[in-house]
Amino acid sequence: MADTRNAGRPLSPHLQVYEKSLTMTLSIVHRITGVALYAGTLLLVWWLTAAAISEPYFDMVQSVFGSWPGKPFATLSGTRAAASTSGTSRWAPG
């Protein structure tokens, strides 16, 4: 067996070896949108729970969703959820 301890090279490929490809980029974007959809689902559950608990608590949650970071996030979460359920995925019957 060859002695590879002093070969002067890494034991596994480093990130500099890989070229950025379309497949890699789409995979990263898919993971990011999946995390955003999960976070949006948690916010929807928070909003529904606030509606069930009390009106002052619901008003507080509404003010959070009405703030400048809340509006774009809610819009993007809703858009992503609509795209996920619109039948455009490859597993949709059709």
N, C-alpha and C positions, 0 to 999 in steps of 0.2 A: 504494500500500500504506500502511496506517495505521501511524503511529509508536506502538508499544506499549511502548517503553522507559520512559517516564515516566508510565505509566497509573496507578501507585499500587496495583497489585494483583499478587498472585503469578502466576507463569507457569503453575503447575500447581495442582490442587486440594490443599488442605492436609487433614490428618487431622481437623481440627475440622469440616469440611464434611460428613463421612460420618456417618450415623446408624448406631448399632449394631443389627444385625438378627440374627434367628435363624440365617440362612444363614452370616453372618460368624462367629458364635459356634461353630456346628457345624464350620465349616472349621478354626478354630483348635484346637478340641478334637480333631478328627481328626488334625491334624498332631502334636499333643502325644502322643497315644496311639501314633501311628506311630513316633515317636522312642523312646518307652518300649519298644515291642515290639522295635525294633532293638537297644536296649541290653540287653534281656532275652535276646535271641538270642546276643549276645556273651558274656553271663554263663553261658548254658547251654554254649556252646563251651568256656569257661574251666573249668567244672565237669567236663565230659567229658574234657578234656585232663588235668586234675589226676587224674582217676580212672585214666587210662591211664599216667601217669608214675610215681607212687609213692604209697604209703599215707600217709606223713607230709605230703606236699604236699596230698593229698586231704583229710586231716584239717584242715589249715589253711584250705582253701577252704570246707569245711563249717562251720568256726567263723565265717567271714565271712558265709555265708548264714544262719547261726543267730543272728546278732546282731540287735538291734532294727531297724536300717534294712534288713537283708537279708530278713527275714521278710515284711514288707508288700510290698516290691518284688517278691519272688519270687511272692507270691500274686497281686498285680495283673498281673504279666507273664503268669502262667499263665492268669488269667481272660481277659485280652485275647487271648491266643493261641487259647484255646478259642472265644471269640466269633468270631474271624476265620476259623476252620476249621469252624464248626458248620453252615454252610450257610445262614446268615441274611443273607448279602450278596445284593445284587441280581443278581449274576452266577452265583449257584448254580443248577444245574439243578433244575427242580422242577415 
